[in-house]
Amino acid sequence: MQKPYLKQFPNENGYFGKFGGSFVPESISKAMQEINESYNLIAQNSDFIAELRKIRKHFQGRPTPIYFAHNLTQELGGAGIYLKREDLNHTGAHKLNHCMGEALLAKFMGKKKLIAETGAGQYGVALATAAAYFELECEIHMGEVDIAKEHPNVVRMKILGAKVVSVSAGAKTLKEAVDSAFEAYLSDPINSIYAIGSVVGPHPFPKMVRDFQAVVGFEAREQFLEMTGELPDIVAACVGGGSNAMGILVDLSMMRWSL
């Protein structure tokens, strides 16, 4: 009997079919392997899963509700439109789902600092929140242009105790912030972890973020069935880096476990 689709991917080398893998400098390949091995270990640990579920319920405010958008439904011609209200997740977006998971992993591994980049700042706020919760240092790299545009989120990150690093190279936006954050991580992979913000980057991060964000799809499936007695005809999601879309589109009935 063939394994369910999602249990097959990624393979042991981090490939989802022909895509994936880990193309990193040799200097941090060992660090990536350590993260992968640690994640595989705690993902099967009942204490870790129980702790994350407790955090989601009592700190994040999950499950977030599904809302029937009556006015929008009428405006667009009558097809029933339901919204998964991830904006009601603590800090205002789905990002905290995997930030808390990655921070809990960092704590388990004995890391002292979370490093990441941010553009609009929402991810930076979520990671700074996770770092504050677990009493970890937090360093957020952000382009000068984005810092000027997203000043309120910069203030929130600093209030939460994060160090915001202004990046002045190139276009002074997200691409340069990614390079800057990765360089900071390369300088000290022993004590820090690069907390990637979406289903991108080297293995095991796409797998980890997929698993942490799957809670969105798990809740939505259960809630929609309870509200309507059936599954939706169409599931739609916005796509940037992909964590939001991955969360809602994953069919959790095929996963080996669900957080």
C-alpha positions, 0 to 999 in steps of 0.5 A: 500500500502506498504511503499517503502523499504528504508522508512521502515528502520531503525525502531524507534529503529535503526534496519535494519531488524535484524541488527542495534540498539544501544548498548552503555553505559547507560551514553551516551544513552541519548546523542545518543537519543539527536543526533537522535532527533536533526537529525530527526528534521533538516532532515525535515528542509528546511533551513538545507537542503538548507544550506547543498546543498549550501555547497556542490555546492560552497565549496565541488565542487559537483556534481562530474562528471561521467567519461567514462573510454575509455582506461580501457574499451578497456583493459578489453574487451569492456564493458562500464566502467564509474567512479564516480569521488569522488576523485574530491570532495574537500579533495579528497574523498567522506568522506566530504559528511557526515563530513559536514552534521555531523558538521552542525548537531553539530553546530545546537546542540550547540556542540563545538568539533568534535571527531573521529578516523582515520586510513589512515588519509583521514577521519581525513582530511575531518573532520578537514576541516568540523570543520574549516569551522564551526569554531569547535574544532576537535580532531582526534585519530590515532595510532602511526603506522598509524601516521608514515605511513600517515605523509602527512595527519597528517600534513594536519589535523594539518594545518587545526587546528585539534589536533591529538592524538597519540595512543600507546596502543595495535597494535597502529592502527585503532582499538586502535584509535577507543577505544581512540576516544570513551573514549574521547567522553565519558568524555564530551558528552555534549560539543562534538560529536563523528563523526562516519566515516562510516555506523557503530556504534550505531543508529542513525549514520548508518542512518545519514551517509547513508542519507548524502552519498546518494548524490553520488547515486542520482548524479550518477543515474541522470548523467548516464541517461543523458550520456547514456539514460539508467541505468547501468547493474552493479554498483560496489563499494569498501567496507571498512566501507561501506559509499562509497558503501552505497552512490552509491548503495542507490536507492534514488527514494525510499527515503523520501527525498534526501540531 
